[in-house]
Amino acid sequence: MQPHDSDPLNDFIEYDSEQMQQRSQQFLQQMRRRHSIRSFSDRPVPRQVVEDCILTAGSAPSGANHQPWHFAAIHSDHLKSQIREQAEALERGFYQDKRAGEAWLEALKPLGTDAHKPYLQTAPWLIAVFSKKRGGLQDDGETTNYYVHESVGIATGFLIAALHQAGLATLTHTPKPMSFLSKVCGRGDNERPYMLIVAGYPGEDARIPVHARHKKSLAEIASFL
Ligand code: IYR
């Protein structure tokens, strides 16, 4: 079955199998150099780079192509310090008041994370990703969106890969609960905060926890049937 209205696929690039193997390996090597870091420099990053990375995220596949996402790119020092303040208050509840529970805190120990989040203020860009349960392609606020979580997850993955490819370091951050982000970013209650992406140059003291270096082998994550 053909869609009612369609265009020929005219931008697909075919590579021979040798090129394909080389490209898949190069991309693997490149993505293996992406690390979540928790120290960012305040060096500025042009807004146009962030715009392009958001457009890359917006090119992700989504349920019925409804694109149920919004990206709030925060550069304002005032908003970043508000986010830092509120995220740190929540994280203090998570870590110090043990709202996380013992098992979760134990699982985080090898990462060395704590409630102190200076990078939320230092990094040049914070990108708050929001999901929309309703709205459709026209953003009418009513039409049901489908596979919202999956769609926004894919778009966020594209965003992280695009930022890395552009030469920026990233951190996924999910303060719990994240509802304060809606207010800070001025988003309506038809949107839910999904994730906060910190982006910028790494700080001079940026480190990679040994725990984070361990990636499962192919045998552990895949089966070929
Ligand atoms: N949001 C907290 C806790 C945290 C949770 C997980 I799961 C991580 O992989 C890392 C951190 C924080 O940012 O510290």
Boltz pocket constraint, residues with backbone or C-beta under 6 A from the ligand:
constraints:
  - pocket:
      binder: B
      contacts: [[A, 91], [A, 94], [A, 108], [A, 111], [A, 113], [A, 114], [A, 115], [A, 172], [A, 173], [A, 174], [A, 175], [A, 176]]
      max_distance: 6.0
